[in-house]
Amino acid sequence: MLDILHKIFVGPFIEMSHAPDLLVQVLWEGFVSGTLYALIALGFVLIYKASSVFNFAQGIMVVFSALTLVGLIEMGLPAWLALLMTVGVMYVLAVSVERTILLPLVNQSQSTMIMATIGLSSFLIGFGGFIFGGEPKSMPVALLGIPTGSMQFSVFNGHINIQNLDLAAAVMALVMVTTLGIFFSKTRIGRALRAVADDHQAALSVGITLKQIWVIVWFTAGIVGLTTGIFWGARSDVSFSLQIIALKALPVLILGGFTSIPGVFIGGLIIGIGEQLFEYYWGVQMGGGTQGWVAYMIALLFLWVMPQGLFGEKIIERI
């Protein structure tokens, strides 16, 4: 019994101390995964900040935008033109959502809006399958100018390998989170987005147009989804199964808070690094595959201590 406990609780830390270069490699891979999880969750936060609704269609928006880009490139269009046209498709989608879903359901209950996003998700899955088919597609990384190859660095008398693609993804995620964080906190439109989320009628009374705000926020979420789809698709094939990765946004949002853009990045890093460490050092002892559930266990532990997350808004209710 003591041997088992020693193997579980002490063995991994001994392994970390004996191979610090390997630990750094695992931490880097967790950092990259965490930044990509943060990108996924960022799309959810944008919609939630403007409508107080959890957008269940965000995962399929990631897939739909990536499939659109790959499909246009496969038609023979230059990569830059395909990218611009995909951005245009996401704008059309944002306007369509505003006209057909958001405006007719303004001031309806949250459950109604949530069901509407679930319906949108189902529609995009069917529509995307009809247009692009169900076969996985490869993201043309070279045509999009995304760096490939790897770099090697000496660390602790060993070495670590850093994929150029992973480095580009981490930098892009950091830039998008920082830019959108400043946008929401410092600009007039950003403050208007928060006003719309707090009270639609109050926002209308001070001259804030819901149409413009909702188109902007859904279009921005679409661009975030496109960026996420490009980098996730570059690491694996682009297919509808990619939307399952969007479920990792849930523990990230629980940790960072549903309304905090910086919290998304911190929450993503905690989940990404935590699951990589657990999978490598403890996963073997548990039969592997811990990445499928350890993120939710981390989120559950945080819920016990901080129900609103690290940066979530505290809710005060009268009893």
Buried (B, 14 or more C-beta within 10 A) or exposed (E): EEEEEEEEEEBBEEEBEEBEBBBBBBBBBBBBBBBBBBBBBBBBBBBBBBBBBBBBBBBBBBBBBBBBBBBBBEEEBEBEEBBEBBBEBBBEBBBEBBEEBBEEBEEEEEEEBBBBBEEBBEEBBEEBEEEBEEEEBEBBBEEBEBBEEEEEEEBEEBEBEBBBBBBBBBEBBBEBBEEBBEBBEEEEEBEBBBBBBEEBEEBBEEEBEBEEBBBBBBBBBBBBBBBBBBBBBBBEBBBBEBBEBBEBBBBBBBBBBBBBBBBBBBBBBBBBBBBBBBBBBBBEEEEEEBBEEBBBBBBEEBBEEBEBBBBBEEEEEEE
